[in-house]
């Protein structure tokens, strides 16, 4: 029996295995990356954005209403409704006024055109009050149903300023409070000259260095916008040098000499200390005073000269 060999055909070539498909990377936008990096969740961020947009729209609407006069009209209608309901300014209560004319305050507080409590502009009323010289500070408030309360702080009179033949009451800072007459002027020091009121604080510091003379002072003249002439109640005038420190030193020296030799009250007309090296006294002429009085003045001059020589 013959053997037959069966030849098999060649197997077809194998196809190369396909490489697995690579997943495409989903690229995030920069905006999403920034949002994801924030410490709050996207949902909360969305709520914040919604609120921001809403508030912005409200602000735009409010600006538009104000620009077109709608807001003012609404406020006016509201004020009228409040006024018709009985909430109108009928009384003014003033607190803290001792020297001020209260009728003046009432006129200022009631000067508003609209008397409705809702329409009264408290800041405008305060601004009008602050224009009044006597008032140092003011506060205005409402007391329903019909009262404005005006609480003020008064300025304190410190001197009388004479300028251009007019007398004015001033405080320690030189603020003009009101005009006065010779008949009504209080017993306060008199400062004389242009801008002398603005130097009243300088004068106060000067007199603080010689308190024993402060009560004896009748007035002071600001001379040439440079220096002071002090006038005492006993009639003498003391001319001080320029410069605050120089004037203080001269006044302290004069206070010492007056304490030692009683210069004031003797009838001497003027003490001139403008030159720090010289102390000049001006005496009345012979015949203007009694000889004994003139001798007393000369004795004072000699005593001052002796004490000055000893100090030297």
PyMOL commands that set and color helices and strands:
alter all, ss='L'
color gray80, all
select helices_A, chain A and resi 30-37+42-67+70-84+102-109+122-130+197-208+211-214+244-261+291-311
alter helices_A, ss='H'
color red, helices_A
select strands_A, chain A and resi 91-95+135-143+147-154+157-163+166-171+176-180+190-192+217-223+227-232+237-239+270-272+280-282
alter strands_A, ss='S'
color yellow, strands_A
deselect
rebuild
show_as cartoon
